[in-house]
Amino acid sequence: MQWAKKRPKVKYDLALSGILDLPFAELDAKIEDVDLNGDNSYGYRPLIDALASHCDVAPESVVTISGGTSMANHLAMAAALEHGDEVLIEQPTYEPLLAVAEYFGAKIKRFPRAFENDFRVEVAEVAKQITPRTRLIVLTNLHNPSSTLVGEETLKQIGDLARDIGARVLVDEVYLEAMFEVAPRSCAHHGPEFISTSSLTKGYGLSGLRCGWILAEPELAQQMRLLHDVFGAVGPQPSERLSVMALAKLPRFIARAKRILESNRAVLNDFFDSREDLQVVRTSSGTTSFPRLLRGRVGDLSAVLAEKYDTAMVPGRFFESPQHFRVGMCAEPELFSEGVRRLGAALDNLSA
């Protein structure tokens, strides 16, 4: 996360994992639509209702978070774990998930999502690691960094394992939003052992709103609201009101996001077809790809890209995969195409 915040700005940014930021004017907001104050002690009710409709769940299962998915994951783990509890986390994964579990003093075990297995989750591998002491199983869907989808049947089987020992399953579903109307239902529909976290930050260009949420069974959701008194107290009223407006306009933002992703995915697939120095698990959805470099070092590639080509990607060391790098398909298509061309030139430079 520090690398993402402090890295030099580049013109051709292949490191973006969320759709290009939406201009404020696209919200069609007027000053009278925004207020500094209002009743949102345990969530702004219009936002709760809008998210309940968006996710097709009861409002009682929705916990609103003003810190995006990252804060949602923090609160979800805080509610689900005690110091010293055992937690199973996918590998590779998004580093802040590990950091939060470590912060809460959990005993961390891992289950693989191997490149050689197309980053799929194998239920048998989860079953090998689970014990009566396991309190939480954690995964991302779509997978961050590869965008691989975990199917509903696999999720249900993982839920069965958790239910048998009284554990819960936390699924970070923020990239599932980038599947738009073809996305499967949230894992929250598969049973009370599931906890879902998500936000508007990745699929729609709405990162600036920091609108996150948790879906959980009502009793646990209420525990989270009370626990959030320690962390965030109340959300920012202007952002919550703008988030309600944004949710009402999602079809327009989805059309924009699809245009960007479809164009950029086609460019990236053509690029992969042309390279013998990369291997990749291809996906039809999501905002990111996670190729493996077959020759040379990713650190050298990243340095050449930044210094010589004004281009960036995310080195795989941040996802426990030093021979991989993450490419985000989220920039304006013209800039993305040129960035991919420059990536190719940097790879050629590295080989030479």
C-alpha positions as CSV (number, residue, x, y, z in Angstrom):
1,M,0.0,0.0,0.0
2,Q,2.9,2.4,0.8
3,W,4.3,1.7,-2.7
4,A,1.0,2.5,-4.3
5,K,0.7,5.8,-2.4
6,K,4.3,6.9,-2.9
7,R,5.2,5.6,-6.3
8,P,6.2,8.2,-8.9
9,K,3.4,9.5,-11.2
10,V,3.6,8.2,-14.8
11,K,1.8,9.0,-18.0
12,Y,1.0,5.4,-18.9
13,D,-0.3,3.8,-15.8
14,L,-0.9,0.1,-16.0
15,A,-0.9,-0.2,-12.2
16,L,-4.4,1.1,-11.8
17,S,-6.8,-1.6,-10.5
18,G,-9.9,0.5,-10.4
19,I,-11.7,2.1,-13.3
20,L,-10.4,5.6,-14.3
21,D,-11.8,8.2,-11.8
22,L,-15.1,9.5,-12.8
23,P,-15.4,13.3,-13.2
24,F,-17.5,14.9,-10.4
25,A,-19.7,16.5,-13.1
26,E,-20.9,13.0,-14.1
27,L,-22.8,12.6,-10.8
28,D,-25.0,15.6,-11.8
29,A,-25.0,16.7,-8.2
30,K,-26.2,20.1,-7.1
31,I,-25.2,21.9,-3.9
32,E,-28.7,21.3,-2.5
33,D,-28.1,17.5,-2.8
34,V,-25.3,17.7,-0.3
35,D,-25.4,18.5,3.4
36,L,-22.8,18.4,6.2
37,N,-25.2,17.0,8.8
38,G,-27.9,14.4,9.1
39,D,-29.1,11.3,10.9
40,N,-26.5,8.6,10.2
41,S,-25.6,7.3,13.7
42,Y,-25.5,3.7,12.6
43,G,-25.6,4.3,8.9
44,Y,-27.4,6.8,6.6
45,R,-30.7,5.0,6.0
46,P,-31.1,6.0,2.3
47,L,-27.6,4.5,1.6
48,I,-28.4,1.4,3.5
49,D,-31.5,0.9,1.5
50,A,-29.8,1.6,-1.8
51,L,-27.1,-0.9,-1.0
52,A,-29.6,-3.5,0.2
53,S,-31.3,-3.1,-3.2
54,H,-28.0,-3.2,-5.1
55,C,-27.0,-6.5,-3.3
56,D,-30.5,-8.0,-3.0
57,V,-30.3,-8.5,0.7
58,A,-32.2,-7.2,3.7
59,P,-31.2,-3.8,5.1
60,E,-30.5,-5.4,8.4
61,S,-27.6,-7.3,6.8
62,V,-25.9,-4.1,5.5
63,V,-23.1,-2.3,7.4
64,T,-21.9,0.9,5.7
65,I,-18.3,1.8,5.8
66,S,-16.7,5.1,4.8
67,G,-13.2,3.7,4.3
68,G,-13.9,1.5,1.2
69,T,-13.3,-2.2,1.1
70,S,-10.0,-1.9,3.1
71,M,-11.9,-0.5,6.2
72,A,-14.7,-3.0,5.6
73,N,-12.1,-5.9,5.8
74,H,-10.7,-4.4,9.0
75,L,-14.1,-4.2,10.7
76,A,-15.1,-7.6,9.5
77,M,-12.0,-9.3,10.9
78,A,-12.3,-7.3,14.1
79,A,-15.7,-8.7,14.6
80,A,-14.9,-12.3,13.6
81,L,-11.5,-12.8,15.3
82,E,-10.1,-12.8,18.8
83,H,-6.4,-12.5,19.5
84,G,-4.7,-15.9,18.8
85,D,-7.5,-17.3,16.7
86,E,-6.6,-19.3,13.6
87,V,-7.4,-17.9,10.2
88,L,-6.9,-19.5,6.8
89,I,-6.0,-17.0,4.0
90,E,-5.5,-17.7,0.3
91,Q,-2.0,-17.5,-1.2
92,P,-1.2,-15.3,-3.2
93,T,-3.5,-12.6,-1.9
94,Y,-3.9,-8.9,-1.4
95,E,-1.2,-7.9,1.2
96,P,-3.4,-5.7,3.4
97,L,-5.6,-8.8,4.2
98,L,-2.6,-10.5,5.7
99,A,-1.6,-7.3,7.5
100,V,-4.9,-6.9,9.2
101,A,-5.0,-10.5,10.4
102,E,-1.5,-10.0,11.8
103,Y,-2.5,-6.8,13.4
104,F,-5.3,-8.6,15.3
105,G,-2.9,-11.2,16.5
106,A,-4.3,-14.1,14.5
107,K,-2.4,-17.3,13.8
108,I,-2.3,-17.3,10.0
109,K,-2.3,-20.5,7.9
110,R,-2.5,-20.5,4.1
111,F,-4.2,-22.4,1.3
112,P,-2.9,-22.2,-2.3
113,R,-4.3,-20.6,-5.4
114,A,-1.5,-21.7,-7.7
115,F,-0.7,-20.2,-11.1
116,E,-0.3,-23.8,-12.4
117,N,-3.9,-24.4,-11.4
118,D,-5.2,-21.2,-12.9
119,F,-5.4,-19.6,-9.5
120,R,-8.5,-21.7,-8.6
121,V,-9.5,-22.5,-5.1
122,E,-9.4,-26.2,-4.4
123,V,-11.8,-27.2,-1.6
124,A,-9.5,-30.2,-0.7
125,E,-6.6,-27.8,-0.1
126,V,-8.7,-25.7,2.3
127,A,-9.9,-28.9,4.1
128,K,-6.3,-29.9,4.6
129,Q,-5.5,-26.7,6.5
130,I,-8.7,-26.3,8.5
131,T,-8.8,-27.4,12.2
132,P,-11.3,-27.1,15.0
133,R,-9.4,-23.9,16.0
134,T,-10.1,-22.2,12.7
135,R,-12.3,-19.2,13.2
136,L,-12.1,-17.5,9.7
137,I,-11.4,-18.4,6.1
138,V,-10.4,-15.5,3.9
139,L,-10.4,-15.2,0.1
140,T,-10.9,-12.6,-2.7
141,N,-13.5,-13.0,-5.5
142,L,-12.6,-12.0,-8.1
143,H,-9.1,-13.0,-7.0
144,N,-6.8,-10.1,-6.4
145,P,-4.4,-10.1,-8.3
146,S,-5.4,-12.5,-11.1
147,S,-9.2,-11.8,-11.5
148,T,-10.0,-15.5,-11.3
149,L,-13.6,-16.2,-10.3
150,V,-14.5,-18.6,-7.5
151,G,-17.7,-20.4,-8.5
152,E,-20.8,-20.7,-6.3
153,E,-20.4,-24.4,-5.8
154,T,-16.9,-24.0,-4.5
155,L,-18.0,-21.2,-2.2
156,K,-20.8,-23.4,-0.8
157,Q,-18.4,-26.2,-0.1
158,I,-16.1,-23.9,1.7
159,G,-19.1,-22.7,3.6
160,D,-19.9,-26.3,4.6
161,L,-16.4,-26.7,6.0
162,A,-16.7,-23.5,8.0
163,R,-20.2,-24.4,9.3
164,D,-19.0,-27.8,10.6
165,I,-16.5,-26.2,13.0
166,G,-18.3,-22.9,13.8
167,A,-16.1,-20.7,11.6
168,R,-16.9,-17.9,9.2
169,V,-15.9,-17.2,5.6
170,L,-14.8,-13.7,4.7
171,V,-14.9,-12.9,0.9
172,D,-13.6,-9.6,-0.4
173,E,-15.9,-9.1,-3.4
174,V,-14.9,-5.7,-4.5
175,Y,-13.7,-6.9,-7.9
176,L,-16.9,-8.9,-8.4
177,E,-18.5,-5.5,-9.0
178,A,-16.5,-5.3,-12.2
179,M,-18.5,-8.2,-13.6
180,F,-21.6,-5.9,-13.6
181,E,-24.8,-7.6,-14.7
182,V,-23.2,-11.0,-15.2
183,A,-21.8,-11.1,-11.7
184,P,-23.0,-14.0,-9.5
185,R,-24.8,-13.3,-6.3
186,S,-22.8,-12.2,-3.3
187,C,-21.6,-15.0,-1.1
188,A,-23.8,-13.6,1.6
189,H,-26.7,-15.4,0.0
190,H,-25.0,-18.8,0.6
191,G,-25.5,-18.8,4.4
192,P,-25.0,-17.0,7.7
193,E,-21.4,-18.2,7.9
194,F,-20.5,-15.9,5.0
195,I,-19.3,-12.3,5.4
196,S,-19.0,-10.2,2.2
197,T,-17.0,-6.9,1.8
198,S,-17.1,-4.6,-1.1
199,S,-17.2,-1.0,-2.3
200,L,-17.8,1.3,-5.2
201,T,-14.1,1.9,-5.6
202,K,-13.0,-0.5,-8.3
203,G,-15.8,-1.1,-10.9
204,Y,-17.2,2.3,-11.5
205,G,-14.6,5.0,-11.1
206,L,-16.0,6.1,-7.8
207,S,-13.0,5.6,-5.5
208,G,-13.2,9.1,-4.2
209,L,-16.5,8.4,-2.5
210,R,-14.9,5.8,-0.3
211,C,-18.3,4.0,-0.1
212,G,-17.7,0.5,1.3
213,W,-20.0,-2.0,2.9
214,I,-20.2,-5.4,4.7
215,L,-22.9,-7.9,4.2
216,A,-23.4,-10.3,7.2
217,E,-26.2,-12.1,9.0
218,P,-28.2,-9.5,11.0
219,E,-26.9,-10.3,14.5
220,L,-23.3,-10.1,13.4
221,A,-24.0,-7.0,11.3
222,Q,-25.3,-5.3,14.5
223,Q,-22.2,-6.3,16.4
224,M,-20.1,-4.7,13.6
225,R,-22.1,-1.5,13.8
226,L,-21.4,-1.2,17.5
227,L,-17.8,-2.2,17.2
228,H,-17.4,0.5,14.5
229,D,-18.1,3.1,17.2
230,V,-14.4,2.5,18.2
231,F,-13.0,2.9,14.7
232,G,-15.2,5.4,12.7
233,A,-18.2,6.5,14.8
234,V,-20.2,8.0,12.0
235,G,-19.7,8.3,8.3
236,P,-19.2,11.6,6.4
237,Q,-22.6,12.9,5.4
238,P,-21.6,14.5,2.1
239,S,-20.0,11.3,0.8
240,E,-22.9,9.1,1.9
241,R,-25.4,11.4,0.2
242,L,-23.4,11.4,-3.0
243,S,-23.1,7.6,-2.8
244,V,-26.8,7.3,-2.9
245,M,-26.9,9.4,-6.0
246,A,-24.2,7.3,-7.6
247,L,-25.9,4.1,-6.9
248,A,-29.0,5.4,-8.7
249,K,-26.8,6.2,-11.8
250,L,-24.8,3.0,-11.9
251,P,-26.1,1.9,-15.4
252,R,-24.5,5.0,-16.9
253,F,-21.2,4.4,-15.1
254,I,-21.3,0.7,-16.0
255,A,-21.5,1.6,-19.7
256,R,-18.4,3.8,-19.3
257,A,-16.5,1.1,-17.4
258,K,-17.4,-1.6,-20.0
259,R,-16.1,0.6,-22.8
260,I,-12.8,1.0,-21.1
261,L,-12.4,-2.7,-20.0
262,E,-13.5,-4.3,-23.3
263,S,-11.1,-2.1,-25.3
264,N,-8.2,-2.6,-23.0
265,R,-8.8,-6.4,-22.5
266,A,-8.7,-6.9,-26.3
267,V,-5.4,-4.9,-26.5
268,L,-3.9,-6.9,-23.6
269,N,-4.9,-10.3,-25.0
270,D,-3.4,-9.4,-28.4
271,F,-0.2,-8.4,-26.6
272,F,-0.1,-11.7,-24.7
273,D,-0.5,-13.6,-27.9
274,S,2.6,-11.9,-29.2
275,R,4.9,-12.6,-26.3
276,E,6.9,-15.8,-25.6
277,D,8.4,-14.4,-22.5
278,L,5.2,-14.2,-20.6
279,Q,2.7,-16.8,-19.3
280,V,-0.8,-15.7,-18.1
281,V,-4.0,-17.1,-16.8
282,R,-6.6,-15.3,-19.0
283,T,-9.9,-14.2,-17.6
284,S,-13.0,-12.7,-19.3
285,S,-13.9,-10.4,-16.4
286,G,-12.2,-8.2,-13.8
287,T,-9.9,-5.2,-14.0
288,T,-6.5,-6.9,-13.6
289,S,-4.3,-9.6,-15.1
290,F,-1.3,-11.2,-13.4
291,P,1.3,-12.5,-16.0
292,R,4.4,-14.4,-15.1
293,L,7.8,-13.3,-16.5
294,L,9.8,-16.2,-17.9
295,R,13.1,-14.4,-18.4
296,G,14.7,-11.7,-16.3
297,R,13.6,-10.1,-13.1
298,V,10.4,-8.2,-12.5
299,G,12.2,-5.6,-10.4
300,D,14.4,-4.8,-13.3
301,L,11.4,-4.6,-15.7
302,S,9.6,-2.3,-13.3
303,A,12.6,0.1,-13.1
304,V,13.1,0.2,-16.8
305,L,9.4,0.9,-17.4
306,A,9.4,3.8,-15.0
307,E,12.7,5.3,-15.9
308,K,12.8,4.9,-19.6
309,Y,9.2,4.5,-20.7
310,D,7.1,6.6,-18.2
311,T,5.0,3.5,-17.5
312,A,4.1,1.5,-14.4
313,M,2.8,-1.9,-13.4
314,V,2.6,-3.5,-10.0
315,P,5.5,-5.9,-9.1
316,G,4.3,-9.3,-8.0
317,R,6.4,-9.2,-4.8
318,F,3.5,-7.3,-3.3
319,F,1.4,-10.4,-3.9
320,E,4.0,-13.0,-2.8
321,S,4.8,-13.7,-6.4
322,P,8.1,-12.1,-7.4
323,Q,8.1,-13.5,-11.0
324,H,4.7,-12.0,-11.7
325,F,3.4,-8.5,-12.2
326,R,-0.1,-7.1,-12.1
327,V,-1.5,-5.1,-15.1
328,G,-4.6,-3.1,-14.6
329,M,-6.9,-2.5,-17.5
330,C,-8.4,0.7,-16.2
331,A,-6.7,3.6,-17.9
332,E,-8.2,5.5,-20.9
333,P,-7.9,3.1,-23.8
334,E,-5.6,5.4,-25.9
335,L,-3.1,5.7,-23.0
336,F,-3.5,2.0,-22.1
337,S,-2.6,0.9,-25.7
338,E,0.5,3.0,-25.6
339,G,1.4,1.8,-22.2
340,V,1.2,-1.8,-23.4
341,R,3.3,-1.0,-26.4
342,R,5.9,0.5,-24.0
343,L,5.7,-2.6,-21.8
344,G,6.6,-4.7,-24.8
345,A,9.6,-2.4,-25.6
346,A,10.7,-2.7,-21.9
347,L,10.5,-6.5,-22.1
348,D,12.6,-6.4,-25.3
349,N,15.1,-4.1,-23.6
350,L,15.3,-6.5,-20.7
351,S,15.9,-9.5,-23.0
352,A,18.6,-7.6,-24.9
